[in-house]
Amino acid sequence: MKSLAPPLQQVDRTCVLYRNRKLTYFGGCDYFRLSSHPAVVAAMHSGLKKYGLTVAASRKTTGNHSLHEKLEKHLAGFFGVPDAVLLSNGYATNLVLAQALAGKFSHALIDERAHGSL
């Protein structure tokens, strides 16, 4: 098992304390610390009141929501591509990407600190 990174201590919404140094945080899964941004928190509360916590099923069965499709269409337009797909997390994203690229390349170079799904 890989050794764990030293613990980070959150100082405020955008900074952490790392080895006694205050640093602006751009890593992890909370990009730019948006999960604590007041506008994001307000939107989350509004969405919870309107839609609930989860669709409670896979999109393949009964868990597809009109918001998924609306956002995917918006993202495809924003990036100028025919389609986009939303996935629940980075692990699933890496699995889908690996399946899409399977057979197209003979080798993959992966850094030792890359995500565990790789």
KARATA-V559522 format. One line per field, one symbol per residue. ss: DSSP state (A for helix, B for strand, O for the rest). phi: phi as a letter, one per 40 degrees, with the letter a starting at -180 (. if undefined). psi: psi as a letter, one per 20 degrees, with the letter a starting at -180 (. if undefined). A space follows every 50 residues. Layout:
BEGIN
ss->???
phi->???
psi->???
END
This chain:
BEGIN
ss->OOOOOOOOBBOOOOBBBBOOBBBBOOOOOOAAAAAAOAAAAAAAAAAAAA AOOOOOOOOOOOOOOAAAAAAAAAAAAAAOOOOOOOOOOAAAAAAAAAAA AOOOOOOOOOOOOOOOOO
phi->.ccccdcbbccacbbbbbfgbcbccbbgcbdffccbcdcccccccccccc bgcacgacccbbccbdcdcccccccccccgbcaabcbcacccdccccccc cdgcbcabcbccbcddcc
psi->pqqqqqqqppgahiqrpolkppqppjabimpjkhijphhggghggghghg iahrikrqhhejjpqhhghghgggggggikqhrqppqhrhghghgggghh ipihqhqpppqhjrqhi.
END
